[in-house]
Amino acid sequence: MAAASEDTAADLHVGRKKKTPVRYWHQQKYGNQSGEKTGDKQHQNLRTMSAAKRKNQDDQGHGKRDPFPGPAPIPKARMKKFARKEKSKEQISKKYFKLRAAIAQSDETSKLAQKQAARFDLLLPEEAGFLEGDKDEDTCTISQHDIAEAVDITSGAKYFNLNLSQFGPYRLDYSKTGRHLLLGGRRGHVACVDWQSKQLMCEINVMESINDVRWLHTETMFAVAQKKWLYIYDSNGIELHCIRKFNDILRMQFLPYHFLLATASATSFLQYLDVSVGKEVATICTKMGRLDVMCQNPYNAIIHLGHPNGTVTLWSPNQKEAVVKMLCHQGGVRSVTVDKTGTYMVTSGMDKKLKVFDIRKFQPVKSYFLPEGASCLSLSQRGLLSAATGDVIQVYRDVWSTDTVTKPYMAHRVRAAAWGLHFCPFEDVLGVGHGQGFTSMLVPGAGEPNFDGLDSNPYRSTKQRQEWEVKALLEKIQPDLISLDPRELGKVDVATFQQRHQDRVEALGFDPLARERFVPKYKKKGRSSTGNVERRKKQVAHGGKRALIVQSMEDKMKMQKERKAKESKASALASQKSALDRFRK
């Protein structure tokens, strides 16, 4: 055994000289003899080794290296697209360390959200595809039957006709999600349809003429402007309300983020109804005659009204007068529509002209002449313009970006004169209401292909709709915040502030902001908490007030002494006898 151990020690000694690999059983025996473990030494060496060396050793050992290290770069144009706010440039004092940390965290969160939005933009694969014809072929000559046969079965089923000649012509409205269709016939017919699955939700006849129909915040309620009053129905056709304050209504618009139903009447009144509480918010007499042309600006919730004298007026529930008056046509205005960005407004008039206005400058951009004039206008989410000239529906593309549009993008003839146009949200579909019923047209490239599931989800369940309704009510925007430029809400009205300050100076007799404000000294160990700082400010303020109070009391005492001296002098003069006292009785 002794000889064997000597041989083993000799082998280990030779192994250390030649730096041959040492087995684990050799390490155990060697460790037992020397009292020190080789494994512990290697573990210590690996721990002290730098991270860079270990990485290089791992790369060399595996023979693999990432050819694109780090996160994937993001194009600057895409980052600029999702920019939310600029980085704070104000220099904050070091003593406000909590404020500085909060601002830094806000900047980091905004930058992270911008990067994530730019990266997730790649996950929106749907793109808007437009109709393209063959060589020397105009797309306006392609019929709806050819398009329906060329597309898939699901898209082809979206082209259909409803023959409703008994109660026409029809007004129509799509829900915010684009899933449900509301039809209102002139002779009293009302129908709610899930038009994609072709399921009828309800169908009633109100037994009087109908001027307009409009969905409310969800597909469970809708408003009908009947001959005399305004009625609210549910999706089962049950009458919920009859609002008699709103009479002779001709047109309606619903503001989804304000829960306001705006109505225009034949008696020249513009009225706003808050459907969340059932209260009338504002009633404005426009003094412009019959109001039968109406639309809303989705960007700032301003109502646009067209009038027979060729003017278009912009209204807000906070003002009794029009915010803007624009002379658009030489004849009466027949239809008005605004794109979703609130940048362009398209109008048609009795002078057979179609005009495009830039609302930012209130100036005309383009002007087109239509031989028969357009009675109805509608803009899609992707900027396609549909115009109804009698029984011919024409769709135009890039009416404000190109130099001149010489021919329509698409054209289709319906069975009777059109009475209403409306593009379906998130679908390449144009709904046309006419005297013989309803027609659903296929317009490639009209709808927004990628929807926001938190705002308008076409595939939401009943539970999701209920949760969304509660969330929308909590985030409801008050009518007082509706203005022509919504960005002004975050600004300071300098003129009003200066006027109020001047009135305060005149009332007090001195400028309270003239003297320097007391800035407490920053103390450590928690003695500069918010409560202590405010307490010290109040002490200094009270000290300044004490001097003013003492001065005012001294002036008051002085005035009292002077008054008493005058009274005593007058009484002394009155006590003296005069030579004329003998004549008194």
Secondary structure, DSSP 8 states (H G I E B T S, - for coil): -HHHHHHHHHHHHHHHHHT----HHHHHHHHHHHS--HHHHHHHHHHHS-HHHHHHHHHHHH----SS-SS----HHHHHHT-----------TT-HHHHHHHHHHHHHHHHHHHHHHHHGGG-----------TT--GGG--HHHHHHHS-HHHHTT-EEEE--SS-SEEEEE-TTS--EEEEETTSEEEEEETTTTEEEEEEE-SS-EEEEEE-SSTTEEEEEESSEEEEEETTS-EEEEEEEEESEEEEEEETTTTEEEEEETTSEEEEEETTTTEEEEEEE--SS---EEEE-TTT--EEEE-TTSEEEEE-TT-SS-SEEEE--SS-EEEEEE-TTSSEEEEEETTSEEEEEETTTTEEEEEEE-SS--SEEEE-TTS-EEEEETTEEEEES-TTTSS---S-SEEEE-SS-EEEEEE-TTSSEEEEEETTEEEEEE-TT-S-SS--TTT--TT--HHHHHHHHHHHHHT---GGG--S-GGGGGS--HHHHHHHHHHHHHHHSS-TTTS--------STTTT-HHHHHHHHHHHHHHHHHHHHHHHHHHHHHHHHHHHHHHHHHHHHHHS--GGGGG--
